[in-house]
Amino acid sequence: MRVKMLPTLHRTNVVLDENIVQQALKLSKLKSKRAIIDKALHEYIENHKNNGLDWLIKSLDGESPFFEGYDYKAMRSRSLPKYK
């Protein structure tokens, strides 16, 4: 049986812009300010690990934001004309 280790926690006091905190609470549907800050830090780290582009690639899911209906997966499977 493996024992799950709890992360080391760091206690701090910060002054936050209440308008931004309220907007984040509404958008995220998280229940606490601590959860908002924790999620923001995790997202910041993930975005900067991959030069900030990995989230974009994941969010596109094969769709192009520039051409409506463009699907690269469908284009890969189409038959191409044969040239002689």
N, C-alpha and C positions, 0 to 999 in steps of 0.2 A: 504494500500500500504506500503510495507516494503522498507526502505531505506538501500541500501547496504553501509556498512561502509568501508572506505578505510583503508588498513593496515598502521601502523605507519612506516615511512621510516627512515632509518639511513644513513646519508651521511658520506662517508669515502673516503680516498685516499689510494690506495694500489699499490705496484709495483709488476707486474706480468711478468712471463717469456713469451715473445711475441710468441715464438715457440709453447708453450702449448696453448696459447689463439687462435692462428691461426688454430691449429689442432682441437680444440674444436668447433670453428666456422664452419669448414668444415664438421665435423662429425655430428653436431647437426642441421645444416642449420638454426640456429638462426641468427638474424641480428645484434645483438649488444653485446658488452662485458658485459654490465650490465645484459642482458638476460642470458648469459652463467653463470655468477656468481650466479644469482638468482636460476637458474635451478640446478646448482651444490650444492648449499646449501640445497635446498629442497630434492634432491636425497640423500644427506649425512644424513639428519635427518631421512628420511624414512628408509634408510638402517640400521641405528644404532638403531632405535626404535625396530626393530625386529631381533636384533643380526645379521643383514646383510644377513639373509637367505631368507627372504620373497620375495625379487626380484627374487631369483633363482627359487623358487617354482612357482611363477607366470609366469616366462619366459619358464619353461618347458612345461606347458600346457598339462600335462599327458604323456609326452614323456620322455624317459630315455636317458641321454647323453652317457650311457655306453653300451646299447644294441640297435642296430639299429632295428627299427620296433617294439620295445617293447611298448605295450599299455596296461597299467594296467586296463583301463576301459573295454577293450575287454576281458581281462582275468577274470574279475569279472563276466561277463555274460555267460561264457562258462559252459557247463555241466560238473560236476565232477563225476568220477566213484563212484558207491555205493559199500561200503565194508560191508561184512557180518560177 
